[in-house]
């Protein structure tokens, strides 16, 4: 449901203020002080080909960059605009969970969020951009949690605990965003491995594995472990095989423990 419209394009503020300006893609540094700090770009970036405003997601571009959460440098988002944005994104997430991304319309989101449909259109333009913003929003939250959140997912816990916590959290995230991630993967399978979101996760897992198993090939192992979270595989396991999140987490723990 992602369209040719670049989701980094500006969103007008809710009361008719000047459109938000776009920041250059951000570089996020992890607060860990041991080894080289993690850097990453996350979120959802340019897209291709066009779709109808309420049509299905069809494609994403190979490189994902950060969406601006508000205005450009030095232009903070107003409190009321931020509240409306949060209500809209949360409503969109509920609708996607209930009926899938293909069924989402701007009118549905407006009704579910309690925000006027005109405001929803001014903020996001069309369904494709809205869904891309939803993916970006959840990726931001996840990246902040594992790079600077509380332990054991964030800094401050032993590396083995952080690794297990990371994959437990990744199970939850992929299940929550399964339909959107599956549609994005089907549209552009190879884009996953060049996206800022994937590169951030790979950097993080590689760093932890380097500390835990310096004699191994941590970058390769990180790719192989992350491959377990392919949206298509997770869809097969959770929908077709009806496995629970707890069963998946237990299986990932066993996989991590195979190396001793």
GUZA-974293 format. One record per residue (C-alpha): x, y, z. Coordinates in pm, whole numbers, plus 50000, padded with zeros to 5 digits. Layout:
XYZ ...
REM end
This chain:
500005000050000 503065022249976 502925046749692 505345065549471 504955095349697 508135097749902 507045092950265 509715117550367 507615144150198 506295171050424 503115167950630 501155199750692 500485207751055 496995200651178 495775236651187 497125248050853 500635257650958 503465256250707 504405221150595 507005202950795 510475203950648 512445171850609 515635165650798 518545147850640 518605110950737 519665108151098 522565088551235 521765072151566 524605063351798 524175037352065 525135048252415 527355018052470 530925028152533 532634994952474 533684985952123 532745009351842 529415027051895 526495014951691 525285037651415 522155032651216 519505047451000 516015034651046 512545039150922 510795039250590 512165056750287 511485062749918 508975040749744 508015030149394 505545024149185 502375043949251 499175029149392 495715042749446 495255062449766 493355033749929 494905005349728 497174976949840 500824981049924 502904972049623 506544982349656 509294997749859 512655011449754 515944994649846 517085021550089 515095031450395 515745064450568 514245081950865 510925099250844 510875132651023 508745130451334 508045167451328 509535197851163 513075203551050 516015212551271 514945236651543 511245232951453 509685210851720 506275195651659 503495213251845 501975193652132 498535191951973 499985180651640 502025153851816 498935141452002 496955139551678 499775121451502 499925095851783 496145090351777 496195085551399 499095060951404 497625041051693 494265039151515 495945027751194 497835000951386 494594987551535 492904986151195 495884968351037 495834942851320 492094937251276 491644936450899 495084939050735 496754967850550 494804962950226 491534972150397 492745004550556 491115036950438 491635072550550 487985075050655 488375044250877 491435058651041 489745092251097 486725075851258 488825052651476 491135080451591 488475106751650 490435130451424 488835148151132 489435131750795 490785164650660 493425165150931 494355128950855 494855137850489 496845169150574 499115149150801 499765119550570 498355126150225 497245090550146 497025055750293 500375045150154 502225073150330 500255066750649 501195029950653 504805038150580 504765062250874 503315034551090 506175011251003 508655038951069 507045047651402 507275012051532 510835008351406 511835040451587 510395027251911 512144993851874 515505009151785 515365033552075 514595004552309 517564982752212 520055010952167 519285033352463 516395018352661 516535000952997 518244967153039 518184938952955 517184950452606 519154982752635 522654989552771 523574978453121 522934940953105 525444913453017 525784908152643 524194873552646 521144887052828 520894915852583 521064892052288 518244870452423 516194901352512 516714915752164 515374884851988 512464881952232 511514917852151 511994911451779 509524882451795 506934905951943 507624933251688 507464910551383 504214894751503 502684928851572 503694942551230 503424909351046 500964919950775 502754952250689 506184935950693 504944906850485 503494930250222 506714950150210 508824918750177 506654905249895 506894938249707 510684940949722 512384910449879 515974922449847 515214956749995 515254942050344 519004937650352 519874972950247 517334990550465 518435012350752 516264992450992 517904959350901 521414973850900 520824988251247 519704954451381 522574936551208 525114960851353 523664956051701 523624917951687 527114917151532 528454938751813 527014916152082 528214884451909 531694899251867 531934903152242 530434869152316 532184848352048 535154867451908 536514835751744 533394831751528 532204851251224 529834874751406 528634893951099 527674861450923 526034847251234 524054879351275 522654876050920 521724839650979 520014846851309 518064876351168 516984854750874 514854835251124 512654866051147 511734868050781 508104880350767 507134851450540 508594825750781 506994842851080 503644843050897 504014805750829 504884798051190 502284820151358 499374816951114 499764784050930 501434765251216 499604784951489 502684788151710 502524813351992 505004841252060 506214822452367 506894791152162 508864811551909 510884828352183 511694794752338 512834781752001 515074811951944 516584807152291 517394771052202 518964782751875 521144807952059 522204781852311 523344757152045 526684774952028 527324768952395 
REM end
